[in-house]
């Protein structure tokens, strides 16, 4: 019997939560092995005590088949979930070479509009699916992840799946259905949409505008909405113009629905990019803000608000607006 091997790279808020659910479900299953690729104190804690994930209803403790910082100990896998920050993408993919065989499918769950394309350039012969998640979770300390939203959802798919005759709707492949069933058995809600590019851009729309404005003004999401709603809306119009030029027909109400979604976030919530700026860590500014500026330049579109904030976030001491 051939085992299905699944590896999760980056055991943080996203990778830790979904990896923990998979490890808990398949700990006594002979046909599926779950591997964690992590590092530092997080890896030490997982090796010692396993991973703990907590949501509104329960706390689960689990151990993967193996937790390691050396992918060579795992070997080629069937499915690889990439859950690191986007600024580590190229370096991370290079380090993951030992787990990437000719039949390995890579599913990135990173923030960004062009993540799958960047990976495909690095791995032209592998199958790369686009993916994103809707979840509110955090790594509260090494080996412990808490989800603070009631619902969560994972979306994945690809544009090169088989198509139904006469229209542009995509049909999930056999492997996509197989992975969806594996995830469903671990109580992970997934969707394989008709238009994965649309889903990626809807998520990017929410993240890019919020991350840019909270980071620039060094404010929480609610503060940015209350103090700078006009600029929040302007960012939305600029980003939508880029999406339309790229052939992504976002919904008519995308700008305001994205802001409305931010309004229901818990009090004092902010974006991960803003948090990274505050801590002096590396940030995803090139992926979430700089990407929009560069894409607009290539398309001949004006995005002055994005350009202004991008310049402030990259050329001046943080916080740029103070």
Secondary structure as GFF3:
##gff-version 3
##sequence-region A 1 322
A	DSSP	beta_strand	4	9	.	.	.	ID=ss1
A	DSSP	alpha_helix	13	25	.	.	.	ID=ss2
A	DSSP	beta_strand	32	37	.	.	.	ID=ss3
A	DSSP	alpha_helix	40	49	.	.	.	ID=ss4
A	DSSP	beta_strand	51	54	.	.	.	ID=ss5
A	DSSP	beta_strand	59	62	.	.	.	ID=ss6
A	DSSP	beta_strand	66	68	.	.	.	ID=ss7
A	DSSP	three_ten_helix	71	73	.	.	.	ID=ss8
A	DSSP	beta_strand	79	82	.	.	.	ID=ss9
A	DSSP	three_ten_helix	86	88	.	.	.	ID=ss10
A	DSSP	alpha_helix	89	95	.	.	.	ID=ss11
A	DSSP	three_ten_helix	96	99	.	.	.	ID=ss12
A	DSSP	beta_strand	105	108	.	.	.	ID=ss13
A	DSSP	alpha_helix	115	122	.	.	.	ID=ss14
A	DSSP	beta_strand	127	134	.	.	.	ID=ss15
A	DSSP	beta_strand	137	141	.	.	.	ID=ss16
A	DSSP	beta_strand	144	147	.	.	.	ID=ss17
A	DSSP	beta_strand	153	157	.	.	.	ID=ss18
A	DSSP	beta_strand	162	163	.	.	.	ID=ss19
A	DSSP	beta_strand	170	171	.	.	.	ID=ss20
A	DSSP	alpha_helix	174	185	.	.	.	ID=ss21
A	DSSP	beta_strand	190	191	.	.	.	ID=ss22
A	DSSP	alpha_helix	196	217	.	.	.	ID=ss23
A	DSSP	alpha_helix	221	245	.	.	.	ID=ss24
A	DSSP	alpha_helix	254	263	.	.	.	ID=ss25
A	DSSP	alpha_helix	272	279	.	.	.	ID=ss26
A	DSSP	alpha_helix	285	285	.	.	.	ID=ss27
A	DSSP	pi_helix	286	290	.	.	.	ID=ss28
A	DSSP	alpha_helix	291	299	.	.	.	ID=ss29
A	DSSP	alpha_helix	304	315	.	.	.	ID=ss30
###
